[in-house]
């Protein structure tokens, strides 16, 4: 692939996500009304008590985490590239009577007024859309209040580059050390909705940032890493068998300004 500018990558990726948006609705409103939360126990522990705090969710998609934060009493801003995803999030917020400031923004180039947050949160399948992990971490650090926290809950980069070849056997389908990728060699690494509707014939580029790159970028941005946890998820290695629980599938990083 010819070298792309960051802006052209963003435009391609926006078109890609807009094509997927009609089939991406997230959790039903009824789930939130009955007290459901899309945060798992580890994420809840990492974000702590957000009541009255200012929370920014990056790459929010349809905003299910943003809605959860709003239900927890936070003042929430949620940004995403795809306007159709944001429209879904706004409709769900209205149905729930929640206030969430959904904005169409490139998380690599946020408007200056999007600042002063106590928590910046990004979840599964978010960091991979940052073309420059160091620039991304610098931006996050600038938008955090002193004492504020960054929480990254993500697919593990090892999961991103390993594919199940057969029971008890893995193959390497990606490059752990060279982040850029166009499309997906393994369809299980693509957004889940593509398994239902197929992958749009639209150029798109994502990035596999290894653990060293993420930690290094966060530290270089002047943040203090508080914790780094890795977790198995056997369902993310379908067909591997019992050994799927012996390798990481996700990670959770918390850092503070």
C-alpha positions as CSV (number, residue, x, y, z in Angstrom):
1,X,0.0,0.0,0.0
2,X,1.2,3.5,-0.9
3,X,2.0,5.6,2.1
4,X,-1.1,7.4,3.4
5,X,-1.5,10.6,5.3
6,X,-3.3,10.4,8.6
7,X,-6.2,12.5,7.2
8,X,-6.7,10.1,4.3
9,X,-6.7,7.1,6.7
10,X,-9.4,8.8,8.7
11,X,-11.5,9.5,5.7
12,X,-11.3,5.9,4.5
13,X,-12.0,4.6,7.9
14,X,-15.0,6.9,8.3
15,X,-16.5,5.5,5.1
16,X,-15.8,2.0,6.2
17,X,-17.6,2.4,9.6
18,X,-20.5,4.2,8.0
19,X,-21.0,1.2,5.8
20,X,-21.1,-1.0,8.9
21,X,-23.3,1.3,11.0
22,X,-26.8,0.2,9.9
23,X,-26.2,-3.2,11.5
24,X,-24.5,-2.0,14.6
25,X,-27.0,-1.2,17.3
26,X,-25.2,-2.3,20.5
27,X,-27.1,-3.2,23.6
28,X,-30.9,-2.7,23.5
29,X,-32.4,0.2,25.5
30,X,-34.3,-2.3,27.6
31,X,-31.1,-3.7,28.9
32,X,-30.1,-0.3,30.3
33,X,-33.5,0.3,31.6
34,X,-33.3,-2.9,33.6
35,X,-30.0,-1.8,35.2
36,X,-27.6,-3.5,32.8
37,X,-24.0,-2.4,32.3
38,X,-21.6,-3.0,29.4
39,X,-18.6,-2.6,31.7
40,X,-17.2,-5.8,33.1
41,X,-16.0,-6.1,36.7
42,X,-12.4,-5.3,35.9
43,X,-13.4,-2.2,34.0
44,X,-15.7,-1.0,36.8
45,X,-12.9,-1.4,39.3
46,X,-10.5,0.5,37.0
47,X,-12.8,3.5,36.4
48,X,-13.9,3.7,40.0
49,X,-16.6,6.2,41.2
50,X,-17.3,8.6,38.3
51,X,-20.3,10.4,39.9
52,X,-20.0,14.1,39.2
53,X,-16.8,13.6,37.1
54,X,-16.2,14.5,33.5
55,X,-15.7,11.4,31.3
56,X,-14.5,11.3,27.7
57,X,-15.1,8.1,25.7
58,X,-12.9,7.8,22.5
59,X,-14.0,5.8,19.5
60,X,-17.4,5.4,21.2
61,X,-19.3,3.6,18.3
62,X,-22.9,3.6,19.4
63,X,-21.9,4.8,22.9
64,X,-23.0,1.9,25.1
65,X,-20.1,2.6,27.6
66,X,-20.9,6.3,27.5
67,X,-24.5,5.5,28.4
68,X,-23.3,3.4,31.3
69,X,-21.1,6.2,32.5
70,X,-24.1,8.6,32.3
71,X,-26.2,6.1,34.3
72,X,-23.3,6.1,36.9
73,X,-23.7,9.8,37.3
74,X,-20.9,11.2,35.2
75,X,-20.9,14.1,32.8
76,X,-20.0,12.3,29.5
77,X,-18.6,13.3,26.2
78,X,-18.4,10.6,23.5
79,X,-16.7,11.0,20.2
80,X,-16.6,8.8,17.0
81,X,-15.8,9.1,13.3
82,X,-19.1,7.7,12.1
83,X,-22.2,10.0,12.2
84,X,-24.6,7.1,11.9
85,X,-23.1,5.5,15.0
86,X,-23.5,8.7,16.9
87,X,-27.1,9.0,15.8
88,X,-27.8,5.6,17.2
89,X,-26.2,6.7,20.5
90,X,-28.2,9.9,20.7
91,X,-31.5,8.0,20.1
92,X,-30.6,5.6,22.9
93,X,-29.7,8.4,25.2
94,X,-33.0,10.1,24.5
95,X,-35.0,7.0,25.1
96,X,-33.2,6.5,28.4
97,X,-33.5,10.1,29.5
98,X,-29.7,10.5,29.7
99,X,-27.5,13.4,28.8
100,X,-24.4,12.4,26.7
101,X,-22.6,14.9,24.5
102,X,-22.1,12.8,21.3
103,X,-19.7,14.5,18.9
104,X,-18.4,13.6,15.4
105,X,-14.6,13.9,16.0
106,X,-11.3,12.3,14.9
107,X,-9.8,11.2,18.2
108,X,-6.4,12.1,16.8
109,X,-7.5,15.7,16.2
110,X,-10.0,16.7,18.8
111,X,-11.5,20.2,19.0
112,X,-9.7,22.3,21.6
113,X,-12.8,22.7,23.8
114,X,-12.9,18.9,24.3
115,X,-10.7,19.0,27.4
116,X,-10.7,19.0,31.2
117,X,-11.6,15.3,31.8
118,X,-11.3,13.2,35.0
119,X,-11.4,10.0,33.0
120,X,-10.6,9.1,29.3
121,X,-11.9,5.7,28.4
122,X,-11.4,3.6,25.3
123,X,-12.5,0.0,24.9
124,X,-12.2,-3.0,22.6
125,X,-11.3,-2.2,19.0
126,X,-10.6,1.4,19.7
127,X,-6.8,1.9,20.0
128,X,-6.3,0.0,16.7
129,X,-7.7,3.0,14.8
130,X,-5.0,5.4,16.0
131,X,-2.5,5.8,13.2
132,X,0.2,7.1,15.7
133,X,0.1,5.7,19.2
134,X,2.6,8.3,20.6
135,X,0.6,11.3,19.2
136,X,-2.6,9.7,20.5
137,X,-1.2,9.3,24.0
138,X,0.1,12.9,24.0
139,X,-3.4,14.1,23.1
140,X,-5.0,12.1,25.8
141,X,-2.6,13.4,28.4
142,X,-3.3,17.0,27.3
143,X,-7.1,16.5,27.7
144,X,-6.9,15.0,31.2
145,X,-7.2,17.1,34.4
146,X,-4.3,16.8,36.9
147,X,-5.0,13.5,38.8
148,X,-7.2,12.3,35.9
149,X,-7.0,8.7,34.6
150,X,-6.7,7.0,31.3
151,X,-8.3,3.5,31.1
152,X,-7.6,1.3,28.0
153,X,-9.6,-1.9,27.8
154,X,-8.5,-3.7,24.6
155,X,-8.1,-6.8,22.6
156,X,-4.6,-8.1,23.3
157,X,-2.2,-7.6,20.5
158,X,-1.2,-11.2,20.7
159,X,-4.8,-12.2,20.0
160,X,-4.7,-9.8,17.0
161,X,-1.8,-11.7,15.4
162,X,-2.6,-15.3,16.4
163,X,-5.2,-17.4,14.6
164,X,-6.5,-20.8,15.4
165,X,-5.2,-23.3,12.8
166,X,-6.6,-26.4,14.4
167,X,-7.4,-27.7,17.9
168,X,-4.4,-27.0,20.2
169,X,-2.6,-25.3,17.3
170,X,-2.1,-21.6,16.5
171,X,-0.7,-19.9,13.5
172,X,0.8,-16.4,13.1
173,X,-1.5,-14.3,10.9
174,X,-0.2,-10.9,11.7
175,X,2.9,-9.0,12.7
176,X,3.3,-8.1,16.3
177,X,6.1,-5.6,15.6
178,X,4.9,-3.8,12.5
179,X,1.5,-2.2,13.3
180,X,-0.1,-1.2,10.1
181,X,-2.6,-3.5,8.4
182,X,-5.0,-3.2,5.5
183,X,-8.0,-5.3,6.0
184,X,-7.8,-8.6,8.0
185,X,-6.0,-11.9,7.2
186,X,-8.2,-13.5,9.8
187,X,-11.9,-12.5,9.6
188,X,-12.3,-13.2,13.3
189,X,-10.2,-10.1,13.9
190,X,-12.5,-7.9,11.9
191,X,-15.5,-6.0,13.5
192,X,-18.0,-8.6,14.6
193,X,-20.7,-7.2,12.4
194,X,-18.7,-8.2,9.3
195,X,-19.5,-11.8,10.1
196,X,-23.2,-11.0,9.5
197,X,-23.0,-8.6,6.5
198,X,-19.5,-9.2,5.1
199,X,-16.7,-6.7,4.8
200,X,-17.4,-3.5,2.9
201,X,-15.3,-3.1,-0.3
202,X,-13.9,0.1,1.1
203,X,-10.2,0.7,1.9
204,X,-9.6,0.8,5.6
205,X,-6.4,0.7,7.7
206,X,-6.0,-0.3,11.4
207,X,-3.0,-0.8,13.6
208,X,-1.9,-3.5,16.0
209,X,-0.1,-1.7,18.7
210,X,1.9,-4.1,20.8
211,X,2.0,-3.8,24.6
212,X,5.5,-2.2,24.6
213,X,4.3,0.4,22.2
214,X,1.2,1.3,24.2
215,X,3.1,1.4,27.6
216,X,6.0,3.3,26.0
217,X,3.6,5.9,24.5
218,X,1.7,6.4,27.7
219,X,4.9,6.9,29.7
220,X,6.4,9.3,27.0
221,X,3.2,11.4,27.3
222,X,4.1,12.0,31.0
223,X,1.4,9.7,32.5
224,X,2.1,7.2,35.3
225,X,1.1,3.6,34.6
226,X,-0.9,2.4,37.6
227,X,-1.7,-1.1,36.4
228,X,-1.5,-3.5,33.5
229,X,-3.6,-6.6,33.5
230,X,-4.0,-9.4,31.0
231,X,-7.0,-11.7,30.7
232,X,-7.9,-14.9,28.9
233,X,-11.1,-15.3,27.0
234,X,-11.5,-18.8,25.6
235,X,-14.4,-17.7,23.3
236,X,-12.0,-15.4,21.4
237,X,-10.0,-18.5,20.3
238,X,-12.8,-20.7,18.9
239,X,-11.7,-24.2,18.1
240,X,-8.5,-24.0,20.2
241,X,-9.8,-26.1,23.0
242,X,-8.9,-25.9,26.7
243,X,-5.5,-24.2,25.9
244,X,-7.4,-21.1,24.9
245,X,-7.5,-20.2,28.6
246,X,-3.6,-20.3,28.8
247,X,-3.0,-17.2,26.5
248,X,-4.1,-13.6,26.8
249,X,-7.1,-12.3,24.8
250,X,-7.6,-8.8,26.3
251,X,-5.7,-6.4,28.5
252,X,-6.6,-3.5,30.8
253,X,-4.2,-0.6,31.3
254,X,-4.8,2.3,33.8
255,X,-2.6,5.4,33.9
256,X,-2.8,8.7,35.7
257,X,-1.8,12.3,35.0
